[in-house]
Amino acid sequence: MKLLFIVAAIALSSSLFAQSATTLDKVYIGKSHLIHLVGSSGKDTTMPKEKGQVDVSAPKLSTDKQTAGWLIHEDNCCTSYSIPTRLLIFRADKKLRLGDGLMIYDWCFVDGSARVAVSTGTVHGMVDRHLLLYDASSGQQLQEWNGKDDEAPPPWAKDLEA
C-alpha cells in the first residue's frame, strides 16, 4: 500500500511539473512571419511552417496560459492575397488543425481553453454567419450555427467579431 502511495505521489508530481513546464507567457508573430511561443522560463520557441503556410495572423493565448492558437494563411487561387483557412491550436506539444476549408474571419477560446469558436465563410459575398464550436483537446466539432447578421448567435460565440 505504501509503495502504491509513493508511485501515485511521483506520478502526480511529474504531472504537475509537466503542466507547469508547458505554461506559456506569450505568443507573437516574429519578423520572419512565423509564430513564436514564449514559455514561463523565458524560452522563445519559433514554430515551424505548416504545409502550404504563407503567413500567420491572430495569435491568442488562453486565459489558463496552457494553450495558444493562430491562423494559418494559404495562397488562394481566386484572390491576389493569401487567406486564413486553418486554425492551429497548440497545447502541451500537441498541434490541432481546425477549420472547414473556408476563410476564417475570427476565432476565440471559450471556457478558458476547453473549447474554440470559429467564424468562417466565403472570401466575398457571405450573407449568413457560419460559426463552429470545437473541443480544444480532441478537435472534434461540437456545434455549428448558421444565421443572419441580425440574429443573435449562440452564447459560445459572444466573443467572435461579426
CYANA upper distance limits for C-alpha pairs under 8 A (distance plus 0.5 A):
  1 MET  CA      5 PHE  CA      6.85
  2 LYS  CA      6 ILE  CA      6.83
  3 LEU  CA      7 VAL  CA      6.67
  4 LEU  CA      8 ALA  CA      6.62
  5 PHE  CA      9 ALA  CA      6.59
  6 ILE  CA     10 ILE  CA      6.67
  7 VAL  CA     11 ALA  CA      6.65
  8 ALA  CA     12 LEU  CA      6.59
  9 ALA  CA     13 SER  CA      6.61
 10 ILE  CA     14 SER  CA      6.52
 11 ALA  CA     15 SER  CA      6.57
 12 LEU  CA     16 LEU  CA      6.65
 13 SER  CA     17 PHE  CA      6.51
 14 SER  CA     18 ALA  CA      6.57
 15 SER  CA     19 GLN  CA      6.71
 16 LEU  CA     20 SER  CA      6.70
 17 PHE  CA     21 ALA  CA      6.57
 18 ALA  CA     22 THR  CA      6.97
 19 GLN  CA     23 THR  CA      7.20
 19 GLN  CA     66 GLN  CA      8.40
 19 GLN  CA     92 ALA  CA      8.29
 21 ALA  CA     39 GLY  CA      8.16
 21 ALA  CA     40 SER  CA      7.84
 21 ALA  CA     41 SER  CA      8.45
 22 THR  CA     39 GLY  CA      7.25
 22 THR  CA     40 SER  CA      8.23
 22 THR  CA     66 GLN  CA      6.83
 22 THR  CA     91 ARG  CA      8.28
 22 THR  CA     92 ALA  CA      6.28
 23 THR  CA     39 GLY  CA      6.35
 23 THR  CA     40 SER  CA      6.15
 23 THR  CA     65 LYS  CA      6.05
 23 THR  CA     66 GLN  CA      5.60
 24 LEU  CA     37 LEU  CA      7.49
 24 LEU  CA     38 VAL  CA      6.34
 24 LEU  CA     39 GLY  CA      4.74
 24 LEU  CA     40 SER  CA      6.00
 24 LEU  CA     61 LEU  CA      8.30
 24 LEU  CA     65 LYS  CA      5.64
 24 LEU  CA     66 GLN  CA      6.48
 24 LEU  CA     67 THR  CA      7.92
 24 LEU  CA     68 ALA  CA      8.43
 25 ASP  CA     37 LEU  CA      8.35
 25 ASP  CA     38 VAL  CA      6.09
 25 ASP  CA     39 GLY  CA      5.87
 25 ASP  CA     40 SER  CA      5.94
 25 ASP  CA     42 GLY  CA      8.41
 25 ASP  CA     65 LYS  CA      7.13
 26 LYS  CA     37 LEU  CA      6.46
 26 LYS  CA     38 VAL  CA      5.53
 26 LYS  CA     39 GLY  CA      7.57
 26 LYS  CA     61 LEU  CA      7.37
 27 VAL  CA     35 ILE  CA      7.48
 27 VAL  CA     36 HIS  CA      6.15
 27 VAL  CA     37 LEU  CA      5.17
 27 VAL  CA     38 VAL  CA      6.77
 27 VAL  CA     59 PRO  CA      6.73
 27 VAL  CA     60 LYS  CA      7.06
 27 VAL  CA     61 LEU  CA      6.91
 27 VAL  CA     68 ALA  CA      7.33
 28 TYR  CA     35 ILE  CA      6.22
 28 TYR  CA     36 HIS  CA      5.82
 28 TYR  CA     37 LEU  CA      7.28
 28 TYR  CA     59 PRO  CA      6.64
 29 ILE  CA     33 HIS  CA      6.34
 29 ILE  CA     34 LEU  CA      6.08
 29 ILE  CA     35 ILE  CA      5.15
 29 ILE  CA     36 HIS  CA      6.54
 29 ILE  CA     56 VAL  CA      7.92
 29 ILE  CA     57 SER  CA      7.93
 29 ILE  CA     59 PRO  CA      7.85
 30 GLY  CA     34 LEU  CA      5.99
 30 GLY  CA     35 ILE  CA      6.65
 30 GLY  CA     36 HIS  CA      6.89
 33 HIS  CA     55 ASP  CA      6.48
 33 HIS  CA     56 VAL  CA      7.01
 34 LEU  CA     46 THR  CA      7.24
 34 LEU  CA     47 MET  CA      7.04
 34 LEU  CA     48 PRO  CA      7.74
 34 LEU  CA     49 LYS  CA      7.51
 34 LEU  CA     55 ASP  CA      7.80
 34 LEU  CA     56 VAL  CA      7.21
 35 ILE  CA     46 THR  CA      6.41
 35 ILE  CA     47 MET  CA      5.96
 35 ILE  CA     48 PRO  CA      8.44
 35 ILE  CA     56 VAL  CA      7.71
 35 ILE  CA     59 PRO  CA      8.28
 35 ILE  CA     70 TRP  CA      8.47
 36 HIS  CA     44 ASP  CA      6.85
 36 HIS  CA     45 THR  CA      5.92
 36 HIS  CA     46 THR  CA      4.95
 36 HIS  CA     47 MET  CA      6.47
 37 LEU  CA     44 ASP  CA      6.14
 37 LEU  CA     45 THR  CA      5.67
 37 LEU  CA     46 THR  CA      7.00
 37 LEU  CA     47 MET  CA      7.91
 38 VAL  CA     42 GLY  CA      6.32
 38 VAL  CA     43 LYS  CA      6.00
 38 VAL  CA     44 ASP  CA      4.89
 38 VAL  CA     45 THR  CA      6.80
 39 GLY  CA     43 LYS  CA      5.97
 39 GLY  CA     44 ASP  CA      7.20
 49 LYS  CA     53 GLN  CA      6.58
 50 GLU  CA     72 ILE  CA      8.29
 52 GLY  CA     74 GLU  CA      6.26
 52 GLY  CA     75 ASP  CA      8.13
 53 GLN  CA     72 ILE  CA      6.50
 53 GLN  CA     73 HIS  CA      6.12
 53 GLN  CA     74 GLU  CA      5.64
 53 GLN  CA     75 ASP  CA      8.40
 54 VAL  CA     72 ILE  CA      8.20
 54 VAL  CA     73 HIS  CA      6.20
 54 VAL  CA     74 GLU  CA      5.92
 54 VAL  CA     75 ASP  CA      7.31
 54 VAL  CA     82 SER  CA      7.73
 55 ASP  CA     72 ILE  CA      6.80
 55 ASP  CA     73 HIS  CA      5.43
 55 ASP  CA     74 GLU  CA      7.53
 55 ASP  CA     82 SER  CA      8.15
 56 VAL  CA     70 TRP  CA      7.27
 56 VAL  CA     71 LEU  CA      5.94
 56 VAL  CA     72 ILE  CA      5.35
 56 VAL  CA     73 HIS  CA      6.04
 56 VAL  CA     84 PRO  CA      8.13
 57 SER  CA     70 TRP  CA      6.50
 57 SER  CA     71 LEU  CA      5.65
 57 SER  CA     72 ILE  CA      7.41
 57 SER  CA     73 HIS  CA      8.09
 57 SER  CA     84 PRO  CA      8.34
 58 ALA  CA     69 GLY  CA      8.49
 58 ALA  CA     70 TRP  CA      5.84
 58 ALA  CA     71 LEU  CA      6.42
 59 PRO  CA     68 ALA  CA      7.73
 59 PRO  CA     69 GLY  CA      6.15
 59 PRO  CA     70 TRP  CA      4.72
 59 PRO  CA     71 LEU  CA      7.51
 60 LYS  CA     68 ALA  CA      6.17
 60 LYS  CA     69 GLY  CA      5.92
 60 LYS  CA     70 TRP  CA      6.85
 60 LYS  CA    108 CYS  CA      8.27
 61 LEU  CA     65 LYS  CA      6.61
 61 LEU  CA     66 GLN  CA      8.36
 61 LEU  CA     67 THR  CA      6.57
 61 LEU  CA     68 ALA  CA      4.98
 61 LEU  CA     69 GLY  CA      7.12
 62 SER  CA     66 GLN  CA      7.12
 62 SER  CA     67 THR  CA      5.91
 62 SER  CA     68 ALA  CA      6.60
 62 SER  CA    109 PHE  CA      6.83
 62 SER  CA    112 GLY  CA      6.44
 62 SER  CA    113 SER  CA      5.96
 63 THR  CA    112 GLY  CA      5.89
 63 THR  CA    113 SER  CA      7.56
 64 ASP  CA    112 GLY  CA      6.58
 64 ASP  CA    113 SER  CA      7.36
 66 GLN  CA     91 ARG  CA      6.63
 66 GLN  CA     92 ALA  CA      7.81
 66 GLN  CA    113 SER  CA      8.10
 67 THR  CA     89 ILE  CA      7.55
 67 THR  CA     90 PHE  CA      6.19
 67 THR  CA     91 ARG  CA      5.16
 67 THR  CA     92 ALA  CA      8.14
 67 THR  CA    113 SER  CA      6.88
 68 ALA  CA     89 ILE  CA      6.40
 68 ALA  CA     90 PHE  CA      5.78
 68 ALA  CA     91 ARG  CA      7.18
 69 GLY  CA     87 LEU  CA      7.35
 69 GLY  CA     88 LEU  CA      5.93
 69 GLY  CA     89 ILE  CA      4.83
 69 GLY  CA     90 PHE  CA      6.47
 70 TRP  CA     87 LEU  CA      6.26
 70 TRP  CA     88 LEU  CA      6.03
 70 TRP  CA     89 ILE  CA      7.37
 71 LEU  CA     84 PRO  CA      6.25
 71 LEU  CA     85 THR  CA      7.81
 71 LEU  CA     86 ARG  CA      6.31
 71 LEU  CA     87 LEU  CA      5.08
 71 LEU  CA     88 LEU  CA      6.74
 71 LEU  CA    104 ILE  CA      8.33
 72 ILE  CA     84 PRO  CA      5.78
 72 ILE  CA     85 THR  CA      6.80
 72 ILE  CA     86 ARG  CA      5.67
 72 ILE  CA     87 LEU  CA      6.55
 72 ILE  CA     88 LEU  CA      7.44
 73 HIS  CA     82 SER  CA      6.25
 73 HIS  CA     83 ILE  CA      5.43
 73 HIS  CA     84 PRO  CA      4.45
 73 HIS  CA     85 THR  CA      6.55
 73 HIS  CA     86 ARG  CA      7.68
 74 GLU  CA     82 SER  CA      5.69
 74 GLU  CA     83 ILE  CA      6.11
 74 GLU  CA     84 PRO  CA      6.80
 74 GLU  CA     85 THR  CA      7.24
 75 ASP  CA     81 TYR  CA      7.22
 75 ASP  CA     82 SER  CA      4.86
 75 ASP  CA     83 ILE  CA      7.03
 76 ASN  CA     80 SER  CA      8.00
 76 ASN  CA     81 TYR  CA      7.33
 76 ASN  CA     82 SER  CA      6.07
 76 ASN  CA     83 ILE  CA      7.00
 83 ILE  CA    103 MET  CA      6.76
 83 ILE  CA    104 ILE  CA      8.41
 84 PRO  CA    103 MET  CA      6.04
 84 PRO  CA    104 ILE  CA      6.01
 84 PRO  CA    105 TYR  CA      8.26
 85 THR  CA     99 GLY  CA      7.08
 85 THR  CA    100 ASP  CA      8.29
 85 THR  CA    101 GLY  CA      6.26
 85 THR  CA    102 LEU  CA      6.30
 85 THR  CA    103 MET  CA      5.32
 85 THR  CA    104 ILE  CA      6.09
 86 ARG  CA     97 ARG  CA      6.81
 86 ARG  CA     98 LEU  CA      6.15
 86 ARG  CA     99 GLY  CA      5.61
 86 ARG  CA    100 ASP  CA      8.40
 86 ARG  CA    101 GLY  CA      7.76
 86 ARG  CA    104 ILE  CA      7.62
 87 LEU  CA     96 LEU  CA      8.50
 87 LEU  CA     97 ARG  CA      6.16
 87 LEU  CA     98 LEU  CA      5.47
 87 LEU  CA     99 GLY  CA      6.68
 87 LEU  CA    104 ILE  CA      8.41
 88 LEU  CA     95 LYS  CA      7.08
 88 LEU  CA     96 LEU  CA      6.12
 88 LEU  CA     97 ARG  CA      5.17
 88 LEU  CA     98 LEU  CA      6.83
 89 ILE  CA     95 LYS  CA      6.15
 89 ILE  CA     96 LEU  CA      5.53
 89 ILE  CA     97 ARG  CA      6.96
 89 ILE  CA     98 LEU  CA      8.21
 89 ILE  CA    136 ALA  CA      7.82
 90 PHE  CA     94 LYS  CA      6.14
 90 PHE  CA     95 LYS  CA      5.19
 90 PHE  CA     96 LEU  CA      7.03
 91 ARG  CA     95 LYS  CA      7.21
 96 LEU  CA    136 ALA  CA      8.40
 96 LEU  CA    138 SER  CA      8.20
 96 LEU  CA    139 GLY  CA      6.77
 97 ARG  CA    139 GLY  CA      7.97
 98 LEU  CA    139 GLY  CA      7.14
 99 GLY  CA    104 ILE  CA      8.04
 99 GLY  CA    118 VAL  CA      8.29
 99 GLY  CA    120 THR  CA      8.46
100 ASP  CA    120 THR  CA      8.22
102 LEU  CA    120 THR  CA      6.34
102 LEU  CA    121 GLY  CA      5.83
102 LEU  CA    122 THR  CA      6.41
102 LEU  CA    123 VAL  CA      8.32
103 MET  CA    120 THR  CA      5.92
103 MET  CA    121 GLY  CA      5.92
103 MET  CA    122 THR  CA      6.40
103 MET  CA    123 VAL  CA      6.58
104 ILE  CA    118 VAL  CA      7.47
104 ILE  CA    119 SER  CA      6.33
104 ILE  CA    120 THR  CA      4.87
104 ILE  CA    121 GLY  CA      7.17
105 TYR  CA    118 VAL  CA      8.22
105 TYR  CA    119 SER  CA      5.96
105 TYR  CA    120 THR  CA      6.06
105 TYR  CA    121 GLY  CA      7.84
106 ASP  CA    118 VAL  CA      6.47
106 ASP  CA    119 SER  CA      5.75
106 ASP  CA    120 THR  CA      7.89
106 ASP  CA    160 LEU  CA      6.59
106 ASP  CA    161 GLU  CA      6.83
107 TRP  CA    116 VAL  CA      7.63
107 TRP  CA    117 ALA  CA      6.02
107 TRP  CA    118 VAL  CA      4.86
107 TRP  CA    119 SER  CA      6.69
107 TRP  CA    160 LEU  CA      6.64
108 CYS  CA    116 VAL  CA      6.28
108 CYS  CA    117 ALA  CA      5.92
108 CYS  CA    118 VAL  CA      7.25
108 CYS  CA    159 ASP  CA      7.22
108 CYS  CA    160 LEU  CA      7.03
109 PHE  CA    113 SER  CA      6.08
109 PHE  CA    114 ALA  CA      8.00
109 PHE  CA    115 ARG  CA      6.49
109 PHE  CA    116 VAL  CA      5.08
109 PHE  CA    117 ALA  CA      6.85
110 VAL  CA    114 ALA  CA      6.95
110 VAL  CA    115 ARG  CA      5.45
110 VAL  CA    116 VAL  CA      5.92
110 VAL  CA    117 ALA  CA      7.13
110 VAL  CA    156 TRP  CA      7.01
111 ASP  CA    115 ARG  CA      6.80
113 SER  CA    136 ALA  CA      7.16
114 ALA  CA    135 ASP  CA      6.83
114 ALA  CA    136 ALA  CA      5.87
114 ALA  CA    137 SER  CA      7.49
115 ARG  CA    133 LEU  CA      7.39
115 ARG  CA    134 TYR  CA      6.06
115 ARG  CA    135 ASP  CA      5.08
115 ARG  CA    136 ALA  CA      5.19
115 ARG  CA    137 SER  CA      8.32
116 VAL  CA    133 LEU  CA      6.23
116 VAL  CA    134 TYR  CA      5.68
116 VAL  CA    135 ASP  CA      6.94
116 VAL  CA    136 ALA  CA      6.39
117 ALA  CA    131 LEU  CA      7.55
117 ALA  CA    132 LEU  CA      6.17
117 ALA  CA    133 LEU  CA      5.02
117 ALA  CA    134 TYR  CA      6.91
117 ALA  CA    156 TRP  CA      7.50
117 ALA  CA    157 ALA  CA      6.63
117 ALA  CA    160 LEU  CA      8.01
118 VAL  CA    131 LEU  CA      6.14
118 VAL  CA    132 LEU  CA      5.66
118 VAL  CA    133 LEU  CA      6.94
118 VAL  CA    157 ALA  CA      8.47
118 VAL  CA    160 LEU  CA      7.98
119 SER  CA    129 ARG  CA      7.70
119 SER  CA    130 HIS  CA      6.31
119 SER  CA    131 LEU  CA      5.08
119 SER  CA    132 LEU  CA      7.00
119 SER  CA    160 LEU  CA      7.54
120 THR  CA    129 ARG  CA      7.97
120 THR  CA    130 HIS  CA      6.02
120 THR  CA    131 LEU  CA      6.82
120 THR  CA    132 LEU  CA      8.35
121 GLY  CA    126 MET  CA      6.78
121 GLY  CA    129 ARG  CA      7.72
121 GLY  CA    130 HIS  CA      6.70
122 THR  CA    126 MET  CA      6.18
127 VAL  CA    148 LYS  CA      7.42
127 VAL  CA    149 ASP  CA      8.16
128 ASP  CA    146 ASN  CA      6.97
128 ASP  CA    147 GLY  CA      5.81
128 ASP  CA    148 LYS  CA      5.15
128 ASP  CA    149 ASP  CA      6.92
129 ARG  CA    145 TRP  CA      8.24
129 ARG  CA    146 ASN  CA      5.96
129 ARG  CA    147 GLY  CA      5.69
129 ARG  CA    148 LYS  CA      6.37
129 ARG  CA    149 ASP  CA      6.81
129 ARG  CA    162 ALA  CA      8.20
130 HIS  CA    144 GLU  CA      7.88
130 HIS  CA    145 TRP  CA      6.35
130 HIS  CA    146 ASN  CA      5.17
130 HIS  CA    147 GLY  CA      7.37
131 LEU  CA    144 GLU  CA      6.21
131 LEU  CA    145 TRP  CA      5.56
131 LEU  CA    146 ASN  CA      6.90
131 LEU  CA    157 ALA  CA      7.95
132 LEU  CA    141 GLN  CA      7.58
132 LEU  CA    142 LEU  CA      8.16
132 LEU  CA    143 GLN  CA      6.32
132 LEU  CA    144 GLU  CA      5.08
132 LEU  CA    145 TRP  CA      6.95
133 LEU  CA    141 GLN  CA      6.41
133 LEU  CA    142 LEU  CA      5.93
133 LEU  CA    143 GLN  CA      5.54
133 LEU  CA    144 GLU  CA      6.88
133 LEU  CA    156 TRP  CA      8.17
134 TYR  CA    139 GLY  CA      6.26
134 TYR  CA    140 GLN  CA      6.01
134 TYR  CA    141 GLN  CA      4.86
134 TYR  CA    142 LEU  CA      5.75
134 TYR  CA    143 GLN  CA      7.67
135 ASP  CA    139 GLY  CA      5.67
135 ASP  CA    140 GLN  CA      5.85
135 ASP  CA    141 GLN  CA      6.95
135 ASP  CA    142 LEU  CA      7.05
136 ALA  CA    140 GLN  CA      8.31
145 TRP  CA    153 PRO  CA      8.07
145 TRP  CA    154 PRO  CA      8.14
147 GLY  CA    151 GLU  CA      6.68
147 GLY  CA    153 PRO  CA      7.85
149 ASP  CA    162 ALA  CA      7.63
153 PRO  CA    157 ALA  CA      6.70
153 PRO  CA    158 LYS  CA      7.52
154 PRO  CA    158 LYS  CA      7.56
